Amino acid sequence: MSESSDLPLPSARSAPTVPYASYLRVYEPLAAFAEPERTHWSDYARRGAAPSAQDELRRSLVDLVRVPVVGVPAHESADAFTAVVDGVLLVCPWRTRLRGWLALEELVEWFPRPVLDAALPPGLRRQAAEDYERWRERNPDARPWIRTGVWQIPLRWFVLVADEERDYVAGERLRYRTPMVQARRRLARALRTLRAAEGYGMLADGLVEVGSWLEEFHPRSMVELDYGGLLHALPADRLAADRSAGDLAAGIAALRAGDTEGATEVYVELAERWRAVRERLFAN
């Protein structure tokens, strides 16, 4: 499932060959999974089978270059990302088939019909939609554990994390990890502040939607905001200096304190910073 920006995006005309994408993931404890899936993930982690984010990306790209193109995988992935926190195993299932269906629905809004037809023939999209409808009838409560932002990080994601949770290793990763209870608390507090102010309706609406998604998960889960492929698209000095989570928190704190001018200055600067990143999508 891909995420739209908190500010209007330019009309999409083309997509990057390599998806420079960021990710918002939820890792749940084994207790959140019913059998037989719980045993599957337990055995999976014991075998040390968990692949990397790069492995997931490579597998997705292989499907895109197949002839004919594979728009949505025929079978659901049995892979996941795993983490151990305070001795507890946490699991983030890939669910690539479900995410493929959701992304396919959004492509209609992103691309002109001729471009969409050339990339993914109408018959393929129609079959995928029919398959998804039948699957959804059997799985009405299903939701993805991973959300994707292409050439951006939606500003609302930064509300969930704090600057002190920033984990940056040059050339390897830039991510934030936080307990679900903290993410929900930050979101609720920010939402109260934004709703009481003027001019932040779009950001507030985005937080409501993200909050509804987070409510679907176990309260002892972990939330991860991962810069993903953007780590390889942005200059190292820019990444080293990036404090977007702290900046947005400062803006919301200013708004809460009644400093609307200071809050506006922070938000506009942050929005422009990420707009410049998104616009690289259209660069030759």
Order of alpha helices (4+ residues) and beta strands (2+ residues): beta-alpha-alpha-beta-beta-alpha-alpha-alpha-beta-alpha-beta-beta-alpha-alpha-beta-alpha-alpha-alpha
